[in-house]
Amino acid sequence: MKQYRAQYVSNQAAFLEALNTLPKAEVCEYPWACEYRPETYAQLAWNEDGLFVYMRAYEPNPRMEECADNGDIYMDSCLEFFINPCPDEVVFCNFEVNPRGFMYLASGPEALEDRTLEDRGEFGGFDLTARVSDAYWDVCYCVPNAYFKKFNPHFALKENDTLQANFYKCGDGTPKPHYGCWSPITSGEETPNFYHVCDFGEILLEK
């Protein structure tokens, strides 16, 4: 099982300043043998108020047609973070972002039809930013601790805790569809499916 050691930061500005030194979770597993595999990585940090997420994909001319939250973000060039805030049961949250800075976020069990769409606006928009350059595009946001408390009233981010999560890169509607992940997917399904909590890696919270 892959592990990522998330460092403690005081706020989002400190997180951005630390990106040059924080470890990278390389999204380099392609269980469906895609030929197109853009270099992609994620970085994560935390404090008592939330999780700070940064992801970058070296993908020239990314597809970015969706212009609303909770639309078909996965059809665009897409960077994704899935996490289970309730390790004693299968209740997890997914955050999918396109280069325009629109997010699909939902919660619930593994079955896609049973999941519930959420509104990031209730939490100040997660301070989400997205940038596109000639060589790469990236996203940065903070998932507030209060968001996770919707699903687990006892949820708290504490030193030495271990969380279950995975990072993904995809683009169903791009000229070269691709499906990459950080922690390997071992289900053996012929159709791409990221919704397997059993394949999540571990996020270790450190100070």
C-alpha positions in Angstrom: 0.0 0.0 0.0 1.3 3.4 -0.9 1.8 6.0 1.8 2.1 9.8 1.7 3.4 11.8 4.6 1.4 15.1 4.8 3.2 17.9 6.6 1.6 20.4 9.0 1.3 24.0 7.7 -0.1 27.1 9.4 -2.3 28.2 6.4 -2.7 28.0 2.7 -0.1 30.7 2.0 2.4 28.7 3.9 1.4 25.6 2.0 2.1 27.3 -1.3 5.5 28.5 -0.1 6.4 24.9 1.0 5.6 23.2 -2.3 9.2 23.1 -3.4 10.1 20.9 -0.4 6.9 18.9 0.2 6.9 15.3 -1.1 5.1 14.5 -4.3 2.5 11.7 -4.8 3.2 10.7 -8.4 0.1 9.7 -10.4 1.9 7.1 -12.5 -0.3 3.9 -12.2 -2.3 3.3 -15.4 -4.3 0.1 -14.8 -6.1 0.3 -18.1 -2.9 0.5 -20.2 -3.5 4.0 -21.6 -0.8 5.1 -24.1 -1.2 8.8 -23.0 0.3 9.3 -19.6 0.9 13.0 -18.8 3.3 13.6 -15.9 1.1 14.3 -12.9 1.6 14.7 -9.2 -0.2 15.8 -6.0 1.0 17.4 -2.8 -0.9 17.5 0.5 -0.6 19.3 3.8 -2.9 19.9 6.7 -3.7 21.7 9.9 -6.6 21.5 12.3 -8.8 23.5 10.0 -8.5 21.4 6.8 -6.6 19.6 4.1 -4.6 21.6 1.5 -4.4 20.0 -1.9 -2.2 20.9 -4.8 -2.1 19.0 -8.1 -0.2 19.6 -11.4 -0.4 17.9 -14.8 2.0 18.5 -17.6 -0.7 18.5 -20.3 -0.4 21.1 -23.1 -3.8 22.3 -24.4 -5.9 20.7 -21.7 -9.6 20.2 -22.5 -11.7 22.7 -20.4 -15.2 22.9 -21.7 -17.3 22.5 -18.5 -18.2 25.8 -17.0 -20.2 24.9 -13.9 -19.6 23.0 -10.6 -21.0 19.4 -10.5 -21.1 19.2 -14.3 -19.3 16.6 -16.4 -15.9 17.6 -15.1 -14.5 14.1 -15.8 -15.0 14.7 -19.6 -12.4 17.6 -19.4 -8.8 17.3 -18.5 -9.4 16.5 -14.8 -7.4 16.2 -11.6 -9.1 14.3 -8.8 -8.7 13.6 -5.1 -10.9 11.0 -3.3 -10.8 10.5 0.5 -12.8 8.5 3.0 -13.3 10.5 6.3 -15.1 7.5 7.9 -12.6 4.7 8.0 -15.0 2.4 9.8 -17.4 2.5 6.9 -17.5 3.2 3.2 -18.4 6.9 3.1 -16.0 8.9 1.0 -15.8 12.3 -0.8 -14.5 13.0 -4.3 -13.2 16.3 -5.6 -12.7 16.6 -9.3 -11.4 19.8 -10.9 -10.9 21.0 -14.4 -8.5 23.7 -15.7 -11.2 26.4 -15.5 -11.4 25.8 -11.7 -14.8 24.2 -11.7 -15.3 21.3 -9.3 -17.5 18.2 -9.1 -17.9 17.1 -5.5 -20.0 14.3 -4.2 -20.2 12.0 -1.2 -21.6 8.6 -0.4 -20.9 4.9 -1.0 -19.0 3.3 -3.8 -22.1 2.9 -6.0 -22.1 6.0 -8.2 -25.9 6.2 -8.4 -26.1 6.4 -4.6 -23.9 9.4 -4.3 -25.0 12.9 -3.2 -23.8 16.1 -4.9 -22.4 18.7 -2.5 -22.1 22.5 -2.7 -18.6 23.9 -2.0 -20.1 27.4 -1.8 -21.4 26.5 1.6 -17.8 26.4 2.8 -16.5 29.5 1.1 -15.7 27.8 -2.2 -12.6 25.9 -0.8 -10.4 28.8 -1.9 -10.0 27.0 -5.2 -7.6 28.3 -7.8 -6.7 26.9 -11.2 -3.9 28.0 -13.6 -3.0 27.0 -17.2 0.4 27.6 -18.7 2.1 26.5 -21.9 3.6 23.4 -20.2 1.2 22.4 -17.5 -1.9 23.3 -15.5 -2.5 23.1 -11.8 -5.1 23.5 -9.1 -4.9 24.3 -5.4 -7.7 24.3 -2.8 -8.4 23.6 0.9 -11.1 21.1 2.0 -12.3 22.5 5.4 -12.5 20.1 8.4 -16.1 21.3 8.7 -16.9 19.7 5.3 -15.8 16.3 6.6 -17.9 16.7 9.7 -21.0 16.6 7.6 -20.3 12.9 7.1 -18.5 12.1 10.3 -19.4 14.4 13.3 -16.3 13.2 15.2 -13.9 13.9 12.3 -10.8 15.8 13.3 -7.3 16.2 11.8 -4.7 15.2 14.3 -1.0 14.4 14.3 -0.2 10.7 13.7 -3.6 10.1 12.2 -3.9 8.0 9.0 -6.4 8.8 6.3 -7.5 6.7 3.3 -7.2 8.5 0.0 -6.2 8.4 -3.7 -5.2 10.9 -6.4 -6.2 10.6 -10.1 -5.7 12.0 -13.5 -8.3 11.5 -16.2 -10.0 12.9 -19.2 -12.8 10.9 -20.7 -13.6 13.4 -23.5 -10.0 14.5 -24.3 -8.4 13.5 -27.7 -6.4 10.9 -25.8 -8.6 9.4 -23.0 -6.5 8.4 -20.0 -7.0 7.1 -16.4 -4.1 7.3 -14.0 -3.9 7.0 -10.2 -1.4 7.3 -7.4 -2.4 4.1 -5.4 -2.8 1.1 -7.7 -6.2 -0.2 -8.6 -6.4 -4.0 -8.4 -10.0 -4.7 -9.2 -9.2 -6.0 -12.7 -12.3 -4.4 -14.1 -12.2 -3.8 -17.9 -14.0 -0.4 -17.6 -12.1 2.4 -15.8 -13.5 2.7 -12.2 -11.9 4.8 -9.5 -14.6 4.1 -6.9 -12.8 1.4 -4.8 -12.0 2.4 -1.3 -10.0 -0.8 -0.8 -7.4 0.5 -3.3 -6.9 3.8 -1.5 -3.5 4.6 -0.1 -2.6 6.0 3.3 -2.1 9.6 4.2 0.0 10.0 7.3 -0.4 13.3 9.2 2.9 14.6 10.5 4.2 17.7 12.3 
